[in-house]
Amino acid sequence: MDRIIEKALGGDHRSIARLITAVESEADSSRKIMQSVYPHTGKAYFIGVTGSPGAGKSTFLDKLISSMMAAGQSIGVIAVDPSSPFTGGAVLGDRLRMQGHSLDPGVFIRSMGSRGSLGGLSRGTYEAALILDACGKDVVLIETVGVGQSEIDIVKIADTVALLLVPGMGDDIQIMKAGIMEIADVFIVNKADRDGSERVVREVNIMLDLQSGKEWRPPVVPTIAESGEGVELAARSLSDHRRYLASSPEGERRKRRRHRLEVEEIVKREIAKIVEKTWDDRISAGILEDLEYRRTDPYTVAGDLLSKVLSG
C-alpha cells in the first residue's frame, strides 16, 4: 500500500482510483491511507455543484472543466450517483456525460454511489476529495445527487456551493425551502433559453434582496450549458467567491467548521463500528423478543448498549 500511496501522491490516476476504492469500501487500509495523505492536503479548492435532477449538472460541469483547464488548472471530479439498492454501485455513470474529459491526463473523474445515505453524499465523498487534493488537483468538483433539505450536507465539505436551477421544473418553489437559499454561494439558472428563465432569475434576486447582514451577495448567472453560453461567467463568479473567502473571516470560519466536522464524523463512525460489534456479540434474541412484546423499549436497550460500549 505504501507504494500505491507514493504513486498516487505523484499524480498517478490508477493509484488514486485504488486509494479511493479502498476508502469508499472502508477497507482495513483506509485509516492508514488517510493518515498518509492528510499532511499533503489543504491546497485544492472544493466546489459543490447541486441542483434538481435534470438541471443539467453534468453538462454544466463538462463545460466548466474545459474553462478551468484552459486556465491551466488540474481538476478532480466526484460525481455522487444514486446507488443500486442491490449492489451499492453508482448507476448513472456521470463519466459518460463528461466523456470528453475522461481520457484527459489533467482530469480525474470518479462516480461514487450514495448508498442511500442522507445528504446525497456517500460516506467516502470527503475522503475522496482529500485524496484528490493531496494528489495534486487544484480544484475538486463535487456533484451531488439532487437538491433538498438532505443535500444541505454539501456545505460541510465544499468551500463554494453552486446551485443549479432550471425554469419549468418548480425550482422557483424549491428555492423557498428552508435552508436552500442559505447553501448557495452562486446561483446558476441553466437552460436559460427556456421560457420562464428570466422569471427564475428575477425571483432569486428578489429573495436575495430580502436577506440582510451578509457581506457576499450570491450572483445569479443564466447559462445554457449545452452550448456553453454563460459558463465562463459562472466560472468567474466561482473564482470571485474564492477570492472573497481568502480575504474574509468567513473563509477561516468555514475551514474551522470543516475541521471540526472531520473529527466528529470520524468519532461517530468509530463509535458506530463498536456499537455494531457490541450488538452482534452481546445482544441476544431474547432482548429482541422483549422488544417485540413490549416488555422493554429501544431507548432502554440503547442506553444499556451505550453503557457497555463506554465501559469497554
N, C-alpha and C positions, 0 to 999 in steps of 0.2 A: 504493500500500500504506500510506503514511503516514496517509491519510485513513481507511482502514479500521481501522487500529490505534487512531487517535484516537477513532473512534466506538465501537469495542469497549471501550476503557477507560472510556467514558462509559456503558457498560452495554447497548449495542445488541446484541440477541441474534443478529441476522442477521450482523453483523460478527464477533461472537465465533465463530460457526459457520464463517465463512470462514477465520479465523485457524487454528482447529483443523484444518480440512481441509488447509490448506497445510502445517502442521507434520506431520500424520499421513502425508501423501503425500511428505514430505521434499522439498518444493518448494525452489527456489533461494532463495526469500524467507524460509525458515523460520528461518535464523540471525538475520536482521535482526528478525524478529518477536519471537523470544525475548530478544534483547538489548534490545529496546524495552520489553517488558512486565516484565522481571525486576525493575527498580527499584521496581515497584508491587506486588510480591508480599510475602508474609510475614504477611498478616493473616488469611487463611482457615484454617479447621481442616479437615484431611483425615481422613476416616473411611473405612477399608476395610471392606467387607462381603463376606465369603466364606463358602462352605459347599457341601455336596454338591449336585449337580444335583437339582432337585425339592424343595429345602429351603424354597422359598418366599421367596427373597431379594427378588425384585422386588415381591411383595405386601407384604412387611415394609417395604421402602423406601418404597412408596407411602404407607403409614400413618405412617412415621417422618417423611416430608416434611411431611405435614399437621401433625404435632405441632410440628415445628421452625418451620413458617410461622406457627403460632398464637403462637409466642414472638417473632415479628417478624423472623425470620432469612431472608435471601435464600440460595437453595440452588442449587448446581450438581451435576449427576449425570453420572457417566461409567459407562456400562454396557458392560463388555467382553464381547462375544459371541464364540462360536466363529465362525471365518471360513469363508466358502465357499472350498473349495480351488481353485476356478477363478477367482473374481473378487476374493477377498480382502476382500469386504464382510461386514459384520455380518449374520447371518441370523436371529437370534432375535427381534429387534425389541422390546427391553425397553420402548420408549416406548409400545407397545400396552398393556403391563401397568401402566403408570403414566399412562394416558391422562387420568386425572382431573386431572393437573397439567401436561399437555403444552402447554396454552394459557395457563397462569398466568404473568403477567409477572415474578413473583418466582422462577421456577424455570426453569433451563436443563437440558435432558436430551439427552445425546448417546450414541448407541451407537457403539462402536468395535470393529472386528474384531481378534481376537487374532493373526491371520495366522500361526497355527501356532507363535507364539513361546513359549518356555519361560516359566514363571511365570504363565501365564494373563493376562498383561498385554501390550497392544500396545506397540510401540516409542514411540508418541506419547502414551501414557497420562499420564505425569508432566508432559510439556509442556502437555497439555490442562488438567490440574489447575492448573498455574501460570497459564495464561491465564485460567481462571475466577477464580482468586484475584486476579489483577491487575485483573480487570474488575468487582470488587465483590461477589463471592459470599462470604457469611460462612462457609458450610460447603460443602465439596465431598465428596460421597459417591461412592466408587469401588466398583462391584460387579464382582467377578471371576468368571471362567468356572466355577470349581469349587473343590475343595479337595484338597490332596495335597502331596507334597513340593515339587512345582514351584510351587505357588501361594504358597509362603512369601515370594516376591518382593514381595507386597503390603506387607510390613513395611518395605521400603525406601522407600516413598513415603507411607505413612499415619502420622498421629500416633497414631490409635487404631484397633485392628482388632477388629471384631465377627465372631465365628464362629458361624454358624447350624448347629444340629444338629437332626435330626428322628428321633423314635422309629420303629423298624421299618425303618430304612434302613442298618443296620450302622454307624451313627455311633458307637456305643459302642466299636466296634473301630477305627474311623477315627481317633478322637482319640488312640489309643495310638501312632499312627505317630510316628516320630522328628520332632520339630520342630513338630508340630501344636499341642500344648499350649502351646508357648512363644510362638506368634504371637498368641494371643488375649488381648486386654485385657478383653473382655466376652464371655461365652458366652450365646447365645440358643438356648433349646430351643423351636423353633417347632412348630406343630401340636400343642400341649400337651394337646389334647383326645383325642389318640390313646392307645391302650393302650401302656404302656411308657414314657411320658414321664417319670413320676416316677423310674423306674429310671435313665434317662439323666441326670437332674438329680443323683441320688444318686451315680452313678458318677463324674461330672465333679467333684463336690465331694470325693469320696474321693481322686481323683488330685491335686486341688489341695492337699489336706491333706498329701500326701507331698512337696510342694515346700517348700523352706525358703529363708530368706535373702532373700525378696522383700518389698519394702515394700507393693506393690499386690497384693491378692488379687482376681483377676477374679471379679466377681459372675456368678451363673448365673441367668438370667431366663427363666422359662417365658412363652411368648407364643402367642396364636392370631391370627396376622396377618390372617387373613381377616375376623375380626370386630373386630380392633383391640385385643383384650384383651392386656394386658401391655406394649403398645408404649410407653405413657407411662413405665412403669418402666424399660424399656430405654433410652429417651431420657435419663432422669435418670442412669442408670448411665454412659452415654457422657459426659454432662456432668461427672459425678463424676471420671471418668478425666482429662478435660481439665483440671479444677482441680488434680488430683494432679500432672500433668505440669508445670503452671505453677509449682508450689511445690516441686518435687523436682529434684534433679540429673539424674534420668532424662530429664526434658524437654529439658534442654540437651544431653545425650548423644545423644538421638535427632536433634535438629536438626543437630548436627555430623556425625553419621553420614550424614545425608541430603545435606548439602553436599558431603561427600567423594565420595559415590556419584554426585552430579550431575556432578562433574568427571570422575570415572573413566569414566562412561558416555559422555560426550561424546568423551573421548580415544579410547575403544575404537571408537566409531562412525566417527570421522575416520580412524583407522588402517585400519579395515575398508574404507573407501572407497578409500584409497590402495592397499591390497593388491589390491583388486578391479581397479582400473585398471592396476596393475603387471602383474597376471596377464594381463589382456587384451592388454596391449601387448608383453610380453616372453616369456611362456611359450609355447613352440612346441608343435606337435603331436608333435614328436619326444620331448619330455620326457614327454608323456602316454603315448606308446608305450613309453618306457623304464620307466615305472611299470607298465604293463600286463604287460610281460615280466620285471618284477622286476630290471631292470638298475640301478635305483636305488630309493629308498624315499621316501615322502612327507615324512619328517622332514628328510631332506637337502634335498629340493626346497623345503620350507617355510623351512629355515634360509637357503638361498640367496636366496629371495624376500625374507625379512626383512632380510637384509644389504643388498639393493638398495634397499629402502624406506628404511632408516636412513641409507644413504649419499646419498640424494637422487636 
